[in-house]
Amino acid sequence: MLNKKCCDAQSLCKSRRFETTNSSPATQHPSAYSGQFLQFPQRIQILSRFHPPSDPRFVDRQPPKNITIYHSPVTNPTNLHPKPVVVLGEPIAQAPQQWLAQRVHLVVPNSNARADLLEQLADAQALIVRTYSIVDQELLDAAPNLKVIARAGVGLDNIDLPACKARQIVVVHTPIANTQAVVEYVTQMMLRAIRSIHTLDKPVSSSAWHTARQDAISPATCVDQQLGIVGFGKIGSSLARVACALGMRVVYTDLREIPEGERLGCTPMPIEELARTSDVISIHVDGRPGNHQLLASSFFNQLKDTAILLNTSRGFVIDHAAAIAFARTNPNAQLIIDVHDPEPIAINSEICTLDNITITPHIASATSDAKEQMSWVVRDLVRVLEGKDPMFVAQ
């Protein structure tokens, strides 16, 4: 009899637990539950209460793929979880994401599709983007409650700053997070271009050994070279320090007048003279409209026929037709291009067909450390949401 009563009680609890037809509107609302709210692409909603960690039915259970997890509901009439809503537009490093999720309701769209992103912004107070999410008027119109946009990175080309200012939306970013990574990339590629290294992948004969050593003789060393830096900001000046340590002569051009005490022993020079006299040129300008096709035919016509040109700034800084024409007519020159317009590069682009143009897929800052440092923009995001002053506000 006792066992029968227990079974009846369990059955009654189960039936009442999932009974919603006679419940009040308040209890039907997601905020009445303390568990997870899962949103399927088909908009089927499943609500479940927490179970003890030891319950074998819920140990190591993972939600199906393509499901957005809301750690607690946003629209909450009982104010049980009054946390701000933050939409993650593009992936960031794990540690900063976990730190943020402890402080806000973090929403991850179902896919990279822009439509999914726009759909999640209705209740959002904050948005996190990286390189490829375009923050324009359409996006801002879809986010009436937006207070702050966090750009995990340096460049702000993908954000309409005047439109954000008009809405009094604060934009924060990480202007120094990837400096070291980009300088390392430029230094590595520059050294490889100045002095290529020949390697052996198998034993060779004595004559082949001596031939390989003869072929490996480099025509130049860093001490013989002049480095011209276009854009003497954080990355450009950091590169100058490295180049000076290698014994290179360093000249630069910049829109600003750099105080003599901040020039690091480098010489300011007009861009035309820099192009004409430099052996290696590295581009580090920002994305302002005046820098579109800054390096056009008039620039390439000034270059030495053995010039080494590196671009890690913006793809649209270079006139690609002029770059291709220069590389084709100067086979001893080398172009090393990491940023492109558009990205990814068109499959039939001629720029990929020339032996003296080296293409990399926008990876100058691609280190785990740089990604994590950029992702810590979430600290400034939280500062803004808490009514505090952020450290790095976009200008």
Beta strands, then each sheet from edge to edge (+ up, - down):
strand 1: 37-39
strand 2: 45-47
strand 3: 68-70
strand 4: 85-88
strand 5: 105-107
strand 6: 126-129
strand 7: 148-151
strand 8: 170-173
strand 9: 226-230
strand 10: 249-253
strand 11: 267-268
strand 12: 280-283
strand 13: 308-311
strand 14: 334-337
strand 15: 357-359
sheet 1: 2+ 1- 3+
sheet 2: 5+ 4+ 6+ 7+ 8+
sheet 3: 11+ 10+ 9+ 12+ 13+ 14+ 15+
end
